[in-house]
Amino acid sequence: MPSHKLLLAFLVLLNAFVFLSPGIRAQETRRIEDPTTFVAHDHHAGRPSNGHGNGHGNGHGNKHSSGHNSHNGHANSIMPIARCRHNYHERTEQALNRQINLFLHASYVYSSMAQHFGRCDVALPGFTKFFHQLAQDQREKSESLMTYQNLRGGSVLLSPVTAPATNDWGSGLEAMSHALEMEKSVNQALLEVYKAAKHHDDFHALNFIQTSYLGPQVDKIFTLSQYISNLERVGPGLGEYIFDKLPQN
């Protein structure tokens, strides 16, 4: 009789195990198929051992990444070298930028002179026209140098243009004398550009400066010197008035 009871109890347990085993197997299958279960488990289980390593690794990685990104940002702020650039030294490039600024300053000065002689209490339209042409010539030269800067692969860096020292240029003789000194300053600056190009064997820049600027500059200095001689000869007043009517103006 007891054996029958034991056998009956064994059968009950066996049926219960058979009934519950599919649910257990399905639950284990879901755990295997769901990766988040193991992620959460591993993170929780491995917190004491990996916390310092992950923190150090992530911190070092983030710092390295941030530093690398900042380095890239700094590198991106540097203007890349133009493809067309060849045998063009930065000293020549800088000298050309200074020359551009000087041409613009000379244009300002000649524009001021032109407006001075256009005033009603001065009334010398020949001088007005002459200095207006000089101002336009200086602007065209500055633009020509900007074009050449780009042609050689340089960068045009425009600086603040200095204003004229005065707005009252006095007589025609005084204004011509200021103009002559200005042109000599421009010529000297062109010679500095020429020296920089020559020092670095930039024969293209040498030819460009010599043919396009130095030759015409010498002619202009000579012409202004002639005008000053004539103005000194005729004197102020009526002589200056007659000079203002001459064809060259």
TORKOLDO-592812 format. One record per residue (C-alpha): residue number from 1; residue in three letters; x, y, z. Coordinates in Angstrom, 1 decimal, always signed. Example, Ala and Ser with C-alpha at 12.3 -4.5 7.8 and 13.67 -1.06 7.14 Angstrom:
// residues 2
  pos  code       u       v       w
    1   ALA   +12.3    -4.5    +7.8
    2   SER   +13.7    -1.1    +7.1
// end
This chain:
// residues 249
  pos  code       u       v       w
    1   MET    +0.0    +0.0    +0.0
    2   PRO    +2.7    +2.5    +0.8
    3   SER    +4.4    +1.6    -2.4
    4   HIS    +1.3    +2.5    -4.3
    5   LYS    +1.2    +5.9    -2.6
    6   LEU    +4.8    +6.5    -3.5
    7   LEU    +4.2    +5.5    -7.0
    8   LEU    +1.2    +7.8    -7.2
    9   ALA    +3.2   +10.7    -5.8
   10   PHE    +6.0   +10.1    -8.2
   11   LEU    +3.6   +10.2   -11.1
   12   VAL    +2.1   +13.5    -9.9
   13   LEU    +5.5   +15.1    -9.7
   14   LEU    +6.4   +13.8   -13.1
   15   ASN    +3.3   +15.2   -14.6
   16   ALA    +3.9   +18.5   -13.0
   17   PHE    +7.5   +18.6   -14.3
   18   VAL    +6.3   +17.8   -17.8
   19   PHE    +3.6   +20.5   -17.6
   20   LEU    +6.0   +23.2   -16.4
   21   SER    +9.1   +22.5   -18.5
   22   PRO    +7.8   +24.1   -21.8
   23   GLY    +7.2   +27.4   -19.9
   24   ILE   +10.7   +27.3   -18.4
   25   ARG   +12.3   +26.5   -21.7
   26   ALA   +10.4   +29.4   -23.4
   27   GLN   +11.5   +31.9   -20.7
   28   GLU   +15.1   +30.8   -21.2
   29   THR   +14.8   +31.2   -24.9
   30   ARG   +13.4   +34.8   -24.5
   31   ARG   +16.4   +35.7   -22.3
   32   ILE   +18.8   +34.4   -24.9
   33   GLU   +17.1   +36.3   -27.8
   34   ASP   +16.9   +39.5   -25.8
   35   PRO   +20.4   +41.1   -25.7
   36   THR   +19.3   +43.8   -23.3
   37   THR   +18.9   +41.2   -20.6
   38   PHE   +22.5   +40.3   -20.7
   39   VAL   +23.6   +43.9   -21.0
   40   ALA   +21.8   +44.9   -17.9
   41   HIS   +23.0   +41.8   -16.1
   42   ASP   +26.6   +42.3   -17.1
   43   HIS   +26.6   +46.0   -16.3
   44   HIS   +25.1   +45.3   -12.9
   45   ALA   +27.4   +42.3   -12.2
   46   GLY   +30.6   +43.9   -13.5
   47   ARG   +30.2   +47.3   -11.9
   48   PRO   +32.8   +46.9    -9.2
   49   SER   +35.5   +45.6   -11.6
   50   ASN   +34.9   +47.6   -14.8
   51   GLY   +33.8   +51.0   -13.3
   52   HIS   +37.3   +52.4   -13.0
   53   GLY   +38.5   +51.1   -16.3
   54   ASN   +35.5   +52.3   -18.2
   55   GLY   +35.6   +55.7   -16.5
   56   HIS   +39.3   +56.0   -17.2
   57   GLY   +39.0   +54.7   -20.7
   58   ASN   +36.0   +56.8   -21.6
   59   GLY   +37.4   +59.9   -20.0
   60   HIS   +40.7   +59.5   -21.7
   61   GLY   +39.0   +58.7   -25.0
   62   ASN   +36.7   +61.7   -24.7
   63   LYS   +39.6   +64.0   -23.8
   64   HIS   +41.7   +62.6   -26.7
   65   SER   +38.7   +63.0   -29.0
   66   SER   +38.0   +66.5   -27.9
   67   GLY   +41.6   +67.4   -28.2
   68   HIS   +41.7   +65.9   -31.6
   69   ASN   +38.6   +67.7   -32.7
   70   SER   +40.0   +71.0   -31.4
   71   HIS   +43.2   +70.4   -33.3
   72   ASN   +41.1   +69.8   -36.4
   73   GLY   +39.2   +73.0   -35.8
   74   HIS   +42.5   +74.9   -35.5
   75   ALA   +43.8   +73.2   -38.6
   76   ASN   +40.7   +74.1   -40.5
   77   SER   +41.1   +77.8   -39.6
   78   ILE   +44.4   +77.9   -41.5
   79   MET   +44.0   +78.9   -45.1
   80   PRO   +45.1   +76.0   -47.4
   81   ILE   +47.8   +76.6   -50.0
   82   ALA   +46.4   +77.4   -53.4
   83   ARG   +47.0   +74.8   -56.1
   84   CYS   +48.4   +77.4   -58.5
   85   ARG   +51.0   +78.6   -56.0
   86   HIS   +54.6   +78.0   -57.1
   87   ASN   +57.9   +79.8   -56.4
   88   TYR   +55.9   +82.5   -54.6
   89   HIS   +57.5   +83.4   -51.3
   90   GLU   +55.4   +84.8   -48.4
   91   ARG   +57.7   +87.8   -48.2
   92   THR   +56.8   +88.8   -51.7
   93   GLU   +53.2   +88.1   -50.9
   94   GLN   +53.3   +90.4   -47.8
   95   ALA   +55.2   +93.1   -49.8
   96   LEU   +52.5   +93.1   -52.4
   97   ASN   +49.8   +93.5   -49.8
   98   ARG   +51.6   +96.5   -48.3
   99   GLN   +51.8   +97.9   -51.8
  100   ILE   +48.1   +97.5   -52.4
  101   ASN   +47.4   +99.4   -49.2
  102   LEU   +49.8  +102.2   -50.2
  103   PHE   +48.1  +102.5   -53.6
  104   LEU   +44.7  +102.8   -51.8
  105   HIS   +46.2  +105.5   -49.5
  106   ALA   +47.6  +107.4   -52.5
  107   SER   +44.1  +107.2   -54.1
  108   TYR   +42.6  +108.8   -50.9
  109   VAL   +45.2  +111.6   -51.0
  110   TYR   +44.6  +112.4   -54.6
  111   SER   +40.9  +112.3   -54.2
  112   SER   +41.2  +114.8   -51.3
  113   MET   +43.4  +117.1   -53.6
  114   ALA   +40.8  +116.9   -56.4
  115   GLN   +38.1  +118.0   -54.0
  116   HIS   +40.2  +120.8   -52.7
  117   PHE   +40.7  +122.4   -56.1
  118   GLY   +37.0  +121.9   -56.9
  119   ARG   +35.9  +124.2   -54.1
  120   CYS   +34.3  +127.5   -55.0
  121   ASP   +37.0  +129.5   -53.3
  122   VAL   +39.8  +127.7   -55.1
  123   ALA   +38.1  +127.0   -58.5
  124   LEU   +40.9  +125.4   -60.5
  125   PRO   +39.1  +122.7   -62.5
  126   GLY   +42.2  +121.7   -64.4
  127   PHE   +43.9  +120.6   -61.2
  128   THR   +40.7  +118.9   -60.1
  129   LYS   +40.7  +116.8   -63.2
  130   PHE   +44.4  +116.0   -63.0
  131   PHE   +44.3  +114.8   -59.4
  132   HIS   +41.0  +112.9   -60.0
  133   GLN   +42.8  +111.0   -62.8
  134   LEU   +45.7  +110.3   -60.4
  135   ALA   +43.3  +108.9   -57.8
  136   GLN   +41.7  +106.7   -60.4
  137   ASP   +45.1  +105.5   -61.6
  138   GLN   +46.0  +104.5   -58.0
  139   ARG   +42.8  +102.5   -57.5
  140   GLU   +43.3  +100.7   -60.8
  141   LYS   +46.9   +99.8   -59.8
  142   SER   +45.7   +98.4   -56.4
  143   GLU   +43.1   +96.2   -58.2
  144   SER   +45.7   +95.0   -60.7
  145   LEU   +47.9   +93.9   -57.8
  146   MET   +45.0   +92.1   -56.1
  147   THR   +44.4   +90.2   -59.4
  148   TYR   +48.1   +89.3   -59.5
  149   GLN   +48.0   +88.2   -55.9
  150   ASN   +45.3   +85.7   -56.7
  151   LEU   +47.1   +84.7   -59.9
  152   ARG   +50.1   +83.6   -58.0
  153   GLY   +48.1   +81.8   -55.3
  154   GLY   +48.6   +84.5   -52.6
  155   SER   +46.0   +85.9   -50.2
  156   VAL   +44.8   +89.5   -50.5
  157   LEU   +44.8   +90.9   -47.0
  158   LEU   +43.3   +94.4   -46.9
  159   SER   +44.4   +96.7   -44.1
  160   PRO   +42.8   +99.9   -42.9
  161   VAL   +43.7  +102.7   -45.3
  162   THR   +45.3  +105.8   -43.6
  163   ALA   +43.4  +109.0   -44.2
  164   PRO   +45.2  +112.0   -45.8
  165   ALA   +47.1  +114.2   -43.3
  166   THR   +45.1  +117.3   -44.4
  167   ASN   +42.2  +118.5   -46.5
  168   ASP   +43.7  +121.8   -47.3
  169   TRP   +46.4  +121.4   -50.0
  170   GLY   +47.1  +125.1   -50.6
  171   SER   +48.2  +126.3   -54.0
  172   GLY   +48.7  +124.2   -57.1
  173   LEU   +52.5  +124.2   -56.6
  174   GLU   +52.1  +123.0   -53.0
  175   ALA   +49.8  +120.2   -54.1
  176   MET   +52.1  +119.1   -56.9
  177   SER   +55.0  +119.0   -54.5
  178   HIS   +53.0  +116.7   -52.2
  179   ALA   +52.1  +114.6   -55.2
  180   LEU   +55.8  +114.2   -56.2
  181   GLU   +56.8  +113.1   -52.7
  182   MET   +53.9  +110.6   -52.7
  183   GLU   +55.0  +109.1   -56.0
  184   LYS   +58.6  +108.8   -54.8
  185   SER   +57.2  +106.9   -51.7
  186   VAL   +55.2  +104.6   -54.0
  187   ASN   +58.3  +104.0   -56.2
  188   GLN   +60.4  +103.2   -53.1
  189   ALA   +57.8  +100.7   -51.9
  190   LEU   +57.7   +99.1   -55.4
  191   LEU   +61.5   +98.7   -55.2
  192   GLU   +61.1   +96.9   -52.0
  193   VAL   +58.6   +94.5   -53.6
  194   TYR   +61.1   +94.1   -56.5
  195   LYS   +64.0   +93.3   -54.0
  196   ALA   +61.9   +90.7   -52.2
  197   ALA   +61.0   +89.0   -55.5
  198   LYS   +64.6   +89.1   -56.6
  199   HIS   +65.9   +87.7   -53.3
  200   HIS   +63.7   +84.6   -53.8
  201   ASP   +64.3   +84.2   -57.6
  202   ASP   +60.7   +85.0   -58.5
  203   PHE   +61.4   +86.1   -62.1
  204   HIS   +57.7   +86.3   -62.9
  205   ALA   +57.1   +88.9   -60.2
  206   LEU   +60.2   +90.7   -61.2
  207   ASN   +59.0   +91.1   -64.8
  208   PHE   +55.5   +92.1   -63.7
  209   ILE   +56.7   +94.8   -61.3
  210   GLN   +59.3   +96.2   -63.6
  211   THR   +57.1   +96.4   -66.8
  212   SER   +53.8   +97.3   -65.2
  213   TYR   +54.8   +99.6   -62.4
  214   LEU   +58.4  +100.7   -62.2
  215   GLY   +58.6  +102.0   -65.8
  216   PRO   +55.4  +104.1   -65.6
  217   GLN   +56.3  +105.2   -62.1
  218   VAL   +59.6  +106.8   -63.3
  219   ASP   +57.7  +108.6   -66.1
  220   LYS   +55.2  +110.0   -63.6
  221   ILE   +57.9  +111.3   -61.3
  222   PHE   +59.5  +113.0   -64.3
  223   THR   +56.2  +114.6   -65.4
  224   LEU   +55.4  +115.9   -61.9
  225   SER   +58.9  +117.4   -61.7
  226   GLN   +58.3  +119.3   -64.9
  227   TYR   +54.9  +120.6   -63.7
  228   ILE   +56.5  +121.8   -60.5
  229   SER   +59.2  +123.6   -62.6
  230   ASN   +56.6  +125.4   -64.7
  231   LEU   +54.5  +126.4   -61.7
  232   GLU   +57.6  +127.8   -60.0
  233   ARG   +58.3  +129.7   -63.2
  234   VAL   +54.9  +131.2   -63.7
  235   GLY   +54.3  +132.0   -60.0
  236   PRO   +51.0  +132.1   -58.1
  237   GLY   +47.9  +134.1   -59.1
  238   LEU   +47.6  +134.6   -62.9
  239   GLY   +50.4  +132.2   -63.7
  240   GLU   +48.7  +129.4   -61.8
  241   TYR   +45.4  +130.2   -63.5
  242   ILE   +47.0  +130.0   -66.9
  243   PHE   +48.7  +126.7   -66.0
  244   ASP   +45.3  +125.3   -65.0
  245   LYS   +44.1  +125.9   -68.5
  246   LEU   +46.9  +124.0   -70.2
  247   PRO   +46.0  +120.9   -72.2
  248   GLN   +47.8  +118.4   -69.9
  249   ASN   +45.2  +119.2   -67.2
// end
